[in-house]
């Protein structure tokens, strides 16, 4: 699977996978709201200008720190609507089953339904990628 590294910071790694039309965001540590927003704005800007459409979004939050409510709300009210408007067709999240993360994810799931964006949770990246491939 071809991978183009878009951004690499101490807290996040963002890659593009043209064969899957996928942006993958792997959170590797805790971050500030500003760092979170900056990373996702970068990915959204890439989605907007990229010649190959970005239809799939994979977020691996296994090593992600705690996400505060304001960060989650920004994702729901800014990033999610912008991504769907720019052509995102589905999203997947890989996480470890942590109860706090699951609570936040369920809130995001409710918002994704408003934008008619299929969002699924997985235990591994491989499972998420298999789900994306089922649409090709």
ZAMARGU-4260 file (C-alpha; in steps of 0.2 Angstrom, whole numbers, plus 5000, padded with zeros to 4 digits):
<rodrens>
0) 5000/5000/5000 | 5008/5016/4994 | 5009/5029/5008 | 5014/5048/5006 | 5019/5056/5023
5) 5010/5073/5024 | 5014/5078/5042 | 5024/5071/5056 | 5025/5079/5073 | 5028/5072/5090
10) 5010/5070/5093 | 5003/5065/5076 | 5007/5057/5059 | 4996/5060/5044 | 4998/5050/5028
15) 4989/5049/5012 | 4986/5032/5003 | 4981/5036/4985 | 4975/5018/4981 | 4962/5019/4995
20) 4959/5038/4993 | 4962/5038/5012 | 4970/5050/5024 | 4976/5042/5039 | 4979/5051/5056
25) 4988/5042/5069 | 4988/5051/5086 | 5004/5046/5096 | 5003/5057/5111 | 4993/5071/5121
30) 4991/5087/5112 | 4984/5105/5115 | 4968/5110/5106 | 4978/5121/5095 | 4989/5107/5090
35) 4974/5096/5086 | 4966/5109/5076 | 4981/5113/5066 | 4984/5095/5062 | 4966/5092/5056
40) 4966/5109/5047 | 4982/5103/5037 | 4973/5087/5033 | 4957/5096/5027 | 4968/5108/5017
45) 4976/5093/5008 | 4959/5085/5005 | 4953/5101/4997 | 4968/5103/4985 | 4972/5085/4981
50) 4969/5079/4963 | 4965/5062/4970 | 4949/5063/4980 | 4950/5059/4998 | 4935/5049/5002
55) 4941/5039/5017 | 4947/5045/5034 | 4955/5033/5046 | 4960/5040/5064 | 4970/5029/5075
60) 4967/5035/5093 | 4975/5020/5103 | 4989/5031/5109 | 4979/5048/5109 | 4979/5057/5125
65) 4963/5064/5133 | 4952/5074/5121 | 4943/5088/5130 | 4925/5093/5126 | 4930/5109/5117
70) 4942/5099/5106 | 4928/5086/5102 | 4915/5100/5099 | 4927/5109/5086 | 4929/5092/5077
75) 4910/5090/5077 | 4906/5108/5072 | 4920/5113/5060 | 4931/5098/5054 | 4917/5085/5051
80) 4906/5097/5041 | 4920/5103/5031 | 4927/5086/5027 | 4910/5080/5021 | 4907/5095/5010
85) 4924/5092/5002 | 4919/5074/4998 | 4923/5063/5012 | 4912/5047/5011 | 4916/5037/5026
90) 4927/5037/5042 | 4934/5024/5053 | 4942/5025/5071 | 4954/5012/5078 | 4953/5013/5097
95) 4957/5002/5112 | 4940/5001/5120 | 4944/5014/5133 | 4927/5020/5141 | 4931/5038/5140
100) 4936/5037/5122 | 4921/5027/5118 | 4910/5040/5126 | 4917/5054/5115 | 4916/5043/5100
105) 4898/5040/5103 | 4895/5058/5103 | 4904/5060/5087 | 4895/5046/5079 | 4878/5055/5083
110) 4885/5070/5074 | 4891/5060/5059 | 4874/5054/5056 | 4868/5072/5054 | 4880/5074/5039
115) 4876/5056/5033 | 4894/5051/5035 | 4896/5032/5039 | 4907/5031/5054 | 4913/5014/5061
120) 4924/5009/5076 | 4938/4995/5074 | 4951/4986/5084 | 4964/4987/5071 | 4969/4997/5056
125) 4968/4981/5045 | 4949/4979/5049 | 4946/4997/5045 | 4955/4996/5028 | 4946/4980/5024
130) 4929/4990/5027 | 4935/5004/5015 | 4940/4992/5002 | 4923/4984/5002 | 4917/5000/4994
135) 4929/4999/4979
</rodrens>
